[in-house]
Amino acid sequence: MKSHQWQNAQSRRFVVLFTLAISLFFSISAFAAPDGKALFKSKCGSCHYTNDQVLTGPGLQGVLGRVPSPEWARAWVHDNNKLRASGDAYAASIFAKFGGKTMTVFGTDLTDEEIDAILAYADKGGDPKPTGQNLATATTTAATDNSGDNLFIIVIILVVLIGIIAILRYTKINLRNALAEKEGRAEEPALPFLEASKDWMNNNKRKVALMGFLLFCCLIVKGWYALKGIGVYAEEVHPDEWVGYHPSQPINFSHKIHAGDVANGGNGIQCQYCHSGVDHSKTAGIPPVMVCMNCHKVISQNQAGTDESKTEIAKIYYATGWDPVTKTFSLPQHPVQWNKVHVLPDHVFFSHQQHVVVGKQQCETCHGDVKSMTTVEQQRPLTMGWCINCHRTTPVAMDGNGYYTALHEKMKEKYKDQTITVSMVGGIECSRCHY
């Protein structure tokens, strides 16, 4: 009887130790140092580069050498509006330099330690940028960097757990034989580990079921995070250069040439000229090829700079039925089948008008630096979590829309000196984005 009670006690201790080991594994991340790279990608990458180039905001390479102090940088990230309102001269100069654009207010969404980790990562220019034949290796390395530390922790935990199991097993055997010797019984030889494990599982089915359930939950969580990004997240080679979904197009329309800055060799055409629905419709709209002909009836193939440009202009003529000799639309037309780049699920509602007109968002927020692209590629994940995070941190544009003036005044009174974000006006309610 005593031997049986002792074995049950040992079984309970084993279950407790196993559960503690599992709990330790999942709690390690909570105590680990903040991951500056991951935080930059999720919080800052939509508006900043980690080099010296300007996106929506300034490039962050060398930022710690530019700001007055780390304390100033934390205050700026927490609430740049509050810092400017305090009369800080450097904050006012940054605001003026970037055309009065208000930076996202993160408030308590980022701790001081997380802000320090982000700035330390961005200050050195992010990760070394791969070139040439090292690109494929760098892609593989980027995909495995984050899992290396976790794998090491798992191995350590498993080794410790196996050691504890072995110690408990042989302690149990020795004590059992000592008790048998005291009572004048013959010693029982130790069973092989696998046979003993099978015997233990047969006698402790509830405990085995509990451990199996915990392991199943672990695998479900890991599997979910491994699978949820397939076909959604781009694979990142460098923080400033997402290698994402970049389909070929029937006409290699270059946004860099058409919409790029004039100083950099572009024509400076506004997005709304071609995507005319962006400020008054749910969709921005794919411009009909006749919009291209508004210019290319005048700009002929002979004026194109390269052979590639002449080839692409010929495709426009072919699509619209334009005869460059007679300068008439006298030839057969051929529809252009563009390949869509940014695709949202059918059950998701997204309105360009609400974001561009009411929210006053720039195209770069969701589409990246399109003005520097040739054919468009996806540079933002556009996942639910990414959108919700944006709504939680983006201030509501309070001025310039008379329709919402009364509502905005009530919100200012309700939240007093707080920064009013989109989430405070229902921006994370399920029905806002889902049918």
Contacts in CASP RR format, 6 or more apart in sequence:
PFRMAT RR
TARGET T0000
AUTHOR 0000-0000-0000
METHOD contacts of the structure
MODEL  1
MKSHQWQNAQSRRFVVLFTLAISLFFSISAFAAPDGKALFKSKCGSCHYT
NDQVLTGPGLQGVLGRVPSPEWARAWVHDNNKLRASGDAYAASIFAKFGG
KTMTVFGTDLTDEEIDAILAYADKGGDPKPTGQNLATATTTAATDNSGDN
LFIIVIILVVLIGIIAILRYTKINLRNALAEKEGRAEEPALPFLEASKDW
MNNNKRKVALMGFLLFCCLIVKGWYALKGIGVYAEEVHPDEWVGYHPSQP
INFSHKIHAGDVANGGNGIQCQYCHSGVDHSKTAGIPPVMVCMNCHKVIS
QNQAGTDESKTEIAKIYYATGWDPVTKTFSLPQHPVQWNKVHVLPDHVFF
SHQQHVVVGKQQCETCHGDVKSMTTVEQQRPLTMGWCINCHRTTPVAMDG
NGYYTALHEKMKEKYKDQTITVSMVGGIECSRCHY
2 179 0 8 1.000
3 176 0 8 1.000
3 179 0 8 1.000
6 172 0 8 1.000
6 175 0 8 1.000
7 172 0 8 1.000
10 168 0 8 1.000
10 172 0 8 1.000
11 200 0 8 1.000
11 204 0 8 1.000
11 207 0 8 1.000
13 168 0 8 1.000
14 165 0 8 1.000
14 168 0 8 1.000
15 207 0 8 1.000
15 210 0 8 1.000
15 211 0 8 1.000
17 161 0 8 1.000
17 164 0 8 1.000
18 161 0 8 1.000
18 211 0 8 1.000
19 214 0 8 1.000
21 157 0 8 1.000
21 160 0 8 1.000
21 161 0 8 1.000
22 214 0 8 1.000
22 218 0 8 1.000
24 157 0 8 1.000
25 153 0 8 1.000
25 154 0 8 1.000
25 157 0 8 1.000
26 218 0 8 1.000
28 153 0 8 1.000
32 149 0 8 1.000
33 113 0 8 1.000
33 117 0 8 1.000
34 111 0 8 1.000
34 113 0 8 1.000
34 114 0 8 1.000
34 116 0 8 1.000
34 117 0 8 1.000
34 118 0 8 1.000
35 117 0 8 1.000
35 146 0 8 1.000
36 114 0 8 1.000
36 117 0 8 1.000
36 118 0 8 1.000
36 120 0 8 1.000
36 121 0 8 1.000
37 121 0 8 1.000
37 126 0 8 1.000
37 127 0 8 1.000
37 239 0 8 1.000
38 146 0 8 1.000
39 110 0 8 1.000
39 114 0 8 1.000
39 117 0 8 1.000
39 118 0 8 1.000
39 121 0 8 1.000
40 48 0 8 1.000
40 50 0 8 1.000
40 118 0 8 1.000
40 121 0 8 1.000
40 122 0 8 1.000
40 126 0 8 1.000
40 239 0 8 1.000
41 236 0 8 1.000
41 239 0 8 1.000
42 386 0 8 1.000
42 389 0 8 1.000
43 106 0 8 1.000
43 109 0 8 1.000
43 110 0 8 1.000
43 118 0 8 1.000
43 389 0 8 1.000
43 393 0 8 1.000
44 60 0 8 1.000
44 118 0 8 1.000
44 122 0 8 1.000
45 55 0 8 1.000
45 239 0 8 1.000
46 56 0 8 1.000
46 364 0 8 1.000
46 365 0 8 1.000
46 366 0 8 1.000
46 368 0 8 1.000
46 380 0 8 1.000
46 390 0 8 1.000
47 55 0 8 1.000
47 56 0 8 1.000
47 57 0 8 1.000
47 103 0 8 1.000
47 104 0 8 1.000
47 364 0 8 1.000
47 365 0 8 1.000
48 55 0 8 1.000
48 56 0 8 1.000
48 57 0 8 1.000
48 58 0 8 1.000
48 59 0 8 1.000
48 60 0 8 1.000
48 122 0 8 1.000
49 55 0 8 1.000
49 59 0 8 1.000
49 60 0 8 1.000
49 61 0 8 1.000
49 239 0 8 1.000
49 240 0 8 1.000
50 59 0 8 1.000
50 60 0 8 1.000
50 61 0 8 1.000
50 121 0 8 1.000
50 122 0 8 1.000
50 125 0 8 1.000
50 126 0 8 1.000
50 239 0 8 1.000
50 240 0 8 1.000
51 59 0 8 1.000
51 61 0 8 1.000
51 125 0 8 1.000
51 240 0 8 1.000
52 59 0 8 1.000
52 61 0 8 1.000
52 62 0 8 1.000
53 59 0 8 1.000
53 240 0 8 1.000
55 364 0 8 1.000
55 368 0 8 1.000
55 369 0 8 1.000
56 101 0 8 1.000
56 362 0 8 1.000
56 364 0 8 1.000
56 365 0 8 1.000
57 98 0 8 1.000
57 101 0 8 1.000
57 103 0 8 1.000
58 94 0 8 1.000
58 98 0 8 1.000
59 122 0 8 1.000
60 119 0 8 1.000
60 122 0 8 1.000
60 123 0 8 1.000
60 125 0 8 1.000
61 122 0 8 1.000
61 123 0 8 1.000
61 124 0 8 1.000
61 125 0 8 1.000
61 126 0 8 1.000
62 122 0 8 1.000
62 123 0 8 1.000
62 124 0 8 1.000
62 125 0 8 1.000
63 73 0 8 1.000
63 119 0 8 1.000
63 122 0 8 1.000
63 123 0 8 1.000
64 70 0 8 1.000
64 73 0 8 1.000
64 119 0 8 1.000
64 120 0 8 1.000
64 123 0 8 1.000
65 123 0 8 1.000
67 73 0 8 1.000
67 76 0 8 1.000
67 90 0 8 1.000
68 90 0 8 1.000
70 116 0 8 1.000
70 119 0 8 1.000
72 83 0 8 1.000
72 88 0 8 1.000
72 90 0 8 1.000
73 115 0 8 1.000
73 119 0 8 1.000
74 112 0 8 1.000
74 115 0 8 1.000
74 116 0 8 1.000
75 82 0 8 1.000
75 83 0 8 1.000
76 83 0 8 1.000
76 91 0 8 1.000
76 103 0 8 1.000
77 106 0 8 1.000
77 110 0 8 1.000
77 115 0 8 1.000
77 118 0 8 1.000
78 105 0 8 1.000
78 106 0 8 1.000
78 107 0 8 1.000
78 108 0 8 1.000
78 110 0 8 1.000
78 115 0 8 1.000
79 105 0 8 1.000
79 106 0 8 1.000
79 107 0 8 1.000
79 419 0 8 1.000
80 91 0 8 1.000
80 95 0 8 1.000
80 102 0 8 1.000
80 103 0 8 1.000
80 105 0 8 1.000
81 102 0 8 1.000
81 105 0 8 1.000
81 395 0 8 1.000
81 419 0 8 1.000
82 417 0 8 1.000
82 419 0 8 1.000
83 91 0 8 1.000
84 91 0 8 1.000
84 92 0 8 1.000
84 95 0 8 1.000
95 101 0 8 1.000
95 102 0 8 1.000
102 395 0 8 1.000
104 390 0 8 1.000
104 393 0 8 1.000
104 394 0 8 1.000
104 395 0 8 1.000
105 393 0 8 1.000
105 395 0 8 1.000
105 419 0 8 1.000
105 421 0 8 1.000
106 393 0 8 1.000
107 393 0 8 1.000
107 419 0 8 1.000
109 392 0 8 1.000
109 393 0 8 1.000
110 118 0 8 1.000
126 238 0 8 1.000
126 239 0 8 1.000
127 142 0 8 1.000
127 238 0 8 1.000
127 239 0 8 1.000
129 238 0 8 1.000
129 240 0 8 1.000
129 241 0 8 1.000
130 137 0 8 1.000
130 138 0 8 1.000
130 139 0 8 1.000
130 237 0 8 1.000
130 238 0 8 1.000
135 237 0 8 1.000
138 237 0 8 1.000
138 238 0 8 1.000
139 235 0 8 1.000
139 237 0 8 1.000
139 243 0 8 1.000
142 235 0 8 1.000
142 236 0 8 1.000
142 237 0 8 1.000
142 238 0 8 1.000
143 235 0 8 1.000
169 193 0 8 1.000
169 196 0 8 1.000
170 190 0 8 1.000
173 190 0 8 1.000
176 188 0 8 1.000
177 187 0 8 1.000
177 188 0 8 1.000
180 186 0 8 1.000
180 187 0 8 1.000
180 188 0 8 1.000
181 187 0 8 1.000
190 196 0 8 1.000
191 199 0 8 1.000
201 208 0 8 1.000
229 383 0 8 1.000
231 245 0 8 1.000
232 381 0 8 1.000
232 382 0 8 1.000
232 383 0 8 1.000
233 381 0 8 1.000
233 383 0 8 1.000
234 242 0 8 1.000
234 243 0 8 1.000
234 244 0 8 1.000
234 245 0 8 1.000
234 378 0 8 1.000
234 379 0 8 1.000
234 381 0 8 1.000
235 242 0 8 1.000
235 243 0 8 1.000
235 244 0 8 1.000
236 242 0 8 1.000
236 243 0 8 1.000
237 243 0 8 1.000
242 377 0 8 1.000
242 378 0 8 1.000
242 379 0 8 1.000
242 380 0 8 1.000
244 377 0 8 1.000
244 378 0 8 1.000
244 379 0 8 1.000
245 341 0 8 1.000
245 377 0 8 1.000
245 378 0 8 1.000
246 341 0 8 1.000
246 375 0 8 1.000
246 376 0 8 1.000
246 377 0 8 1.000
246 378 0 8 1.000
247 339 0 8 1.000
247 340 0 8 1.000
247 341 0 8 1.000
247 375 0 8 1.000
248 339 0 8 1.000
248 375 0 8 1.000
249 338 0 8 1.000
249 339 0 8 1.000
249 375 0 8 1.000
250 315 0 8 1.000
250 336 0 8 1.000
250 337 0 8 1.000
250 338 0 8 1.000
250 339 0 8 1.000
251 312 0 8 1.000
251 315 0 8 1.000
251 316 0 8 1.000
251 319 0 8 1.000
251 336 0 8 1.000
252 308 0 8 1.000
252 312 0 8 1.000
252 374 0 8 1.000
252 375 0 8 1.000
253 312 0 8 1.000
253 375 0 8 1.000
254 373 0 8 1.000
254 374 0 8 1.000
254 375 0 8 1.000
255 370 0 8 1.000
255 371 0 8 1.000
255 372 0 8 1.000
255 373 0 8 1.000
255 374 0 8 1.000
255 375 0 8 1.000
255 376 0 8 1.000
256 266 0 8 1.000
256 371 0 8 1.000
256 372 0 8 1.000
256 373 0 8 1.000
256 374 0 8 1.000
257 265 0 8 1.000
257 266 0 8 1.000
257 267 0 8 1.000
258 266 0 8 1.000
258 267 0 8 1.000
258 268 0 8 1.000
258 269 0 8 1.000
258 274 0 8 1.000
259 266 0 8 1.000
259 267 0 8 1.000
259 268 0 8 1.000
259 269 0 8 1.000
259 270 0 8 1.000
259 271 0 8 1.000
259 370 0 8 1.000
259 371 0 8 1.000
260 266 0 8 1.000
260 267 0 8 1.000
260 268 0 8 1.000
260 269 0 8 1.000
260 371 0 8 1.000
260 372 0 8 1.000
261 268 0 8 1.000
261 371 0 8 1.000
262 268 0 8 1.000
268 371 0 8 1.000
271 278 0 8 1.000
271 284 0 8 1.000
271 363 0 8 1.000
271 370 0 8 1.000
272 278 0 8 1.000
272 279 0 8 1.000
273 291 0 8 1.000
274 287 0 8 1.000
274 291 0 8 1.000
275 284 0 8 1.000
275 285 0 8 1.000
275 286 0 8 1.000
275 287 0 8 1.000
276 285 0 8 1.000
276 287 0 8 1.000
277 283 0 8 1.000
277 284 0 8 1.000
277 285 0 8 1.000
277 352 0 8 1.000
277 353 0 8 1.000
278 284 0 8 1.000
278 285 0 8 1.000
278 352 0 8 1.000
278 353 0 8 1.000
278 356 0 8 1.000
278 363 0 8 1.000
279 352 0 8 1.000
279 353 0 8 1.000
279 356 0 8 1.000
279 357 0 8 1.000
280 353 0 8 1.000
280 357 0 8 1.000
281 352 0 8 1.000
281 353 0 8 1.000
282 349 0 8 1.000
282 350 0 8 1.000
282 351 0 8 1.000
282 352 0 8 1.000
282 353 0 8 1.000
283 352 0 8 1.000
284 352 0 8 1.000
286 338 0 8 1.000
289 316 0 8 1.000
289 319 0 8 1.000
289 320 0 8 1.000
289 336 0 8 1.000
290 320 0 8 1.000
292 316 0 8 1.000
292 320 0 8 1.000
293 316 0 8 1.000
293 320 0 8 1.000
293 322 0 8 1.000
296 313 0 8 1.000
296 316 0 8 1.000
296 317 0 8 1.000
296 322 0 8 1.000
297 322 0 8 1.000
297 327 0 8 1.000
299 313 0 8 1.000
300 313 0 8 1.000
300 324 0 8 1.000
301 310 0 8 1.000
301 313 0 8 1.000
301 314 0 8 1.000
301 317 0 8 1.000
301 324 0 8 1.000
304 310 0 8 1.000
304 313 0 8 1.000
316 322 0 8 1.000
317 323 0 8 1.000
317 324 0 8 1.000
317 331 0 8 1.000
318 331 0 8 1.000
318 334 0 8 1.000
319 333 0 8 1.000
319 334 0 8 1.000
319 335 0 8 1.000
319 336 0 8 1.000
320 329 0 8 1.000
320 333 0 8 1.000
321 329 0 8 1.000
321 330 0 8 1.000
321 331 0 8 1.000
321 332 0 8 1.000
321 333 0 8 1.000
321 334 0 8 1.000
322 328 0 8 1.000
322 329 0 8 1.000
322 331 0 8 1.000
323 329 0 8 1.000
323 330 0 8 1.000
323 331 0 8 1.000
341 376 0 8 1.000
341 377 0 8 1.000
341 378 0 8 1.000
342 366 0 8 1.000
342 367 0 8 1.000
342 378 0 8 1.000
342 382 0 8 1.000
344 350 0 8 1.000
344 382 0 8 1.000
347 434 0 8 1.000
347 435 0 8 1.000
348 433 0 8 1.000
348 434 0 8 1.000
349 432 0 8 1.000
349 433 0 8 1.000
349 434 0 8 1.000
349 435 0 8 1.000
350 433 0 8 1.000
355 361 0 8 1.000
355 365 0 8 1.000
355 366 0 8 1.000
356 363 0 8 1.000
357 401 0 8 1.000
358 397 0 8 1.000
358 401 0 8 1.000
358 404 0 8 1.000
359 396 0 8 1.000
359 397 0 8 1.000
359 422 0 8 1.000
360 397 0 8 1.000
361 394 0 8 1.000
363 370 0 8 1.000
364 370 0 8 1.000
365 390 0 8 1.000
366 380 0 8 1.000
366 382 0 8 1.000
367 376 0 8 1.000
367 379 0 8 1.000
367 380 0 8 1.000
368 379 0 8 1.000
368 380 0 8 1.000
369 379 0 8 1.000
370 376 0 8 1.000
380 386 0 8 1.000
387 433 0 8 1.000
388 423 0 8 1.000
388 428 0 8 1.000
390 422 0 8 1.000
391 421 0 8 1.000
391 422 0 8 1.000
391 423 0 8 1.000
391 427 0 8 1.000
391 428 0 8 1.000
392 421 0 8 1.000
392 422 0 8 1.000
392 423 0 8 1.000
392 428 0 8 1.000
393 421 0 8 1.000
394 421 0 8 1.000
394 422 0 8 1.000
395 419 0 8 1.000
395 420 0 8 1.000
395 421 0 8 1.000
395 422 0 8 1.000
396 408 0 8 1.000
396 411 0 8 1.000
396 420 0 8 1.000
396 421 0 8 1.000
396 422 0 8 1.000
396 424 0 8 1.000
396 425 0 8 1.000
398 408 0 8 1.000
398 412 0 8 1.000
398 420 0 8 1.000
407 425 0 8 1.000
411 420 0 8 1.000
411 424 0 8 1.000
411 425 0 8 1.000
412 420 0 8 1.000
415 424 0 8 1.000
422 428 0 8 1.000
426 432 0 8 1.000
END
